[in-house]
């Protein structure tokens, strides 16, 4: 399993920063402001597309291989 910690940032009003965690390219944890990504099991590609459409930025903070929980 690949675990990814990513950070979403927006300079819009209101400005915000939010974190998400993906396991095997599916959101499993998310900050409350983007909690819908977790509830709807968004894929990495869906997150990238949505973030770009909103004019936000996303960056990977950490990516590592882990044993399945």
ABEGO torsion letter per residue (X at the ends): XBBBBBBBBBABOBBBBBBBBBBGGBBABBBAAAAAAAAAGBBAAAAAAAAAAAGBBBBBABBBBBBBX
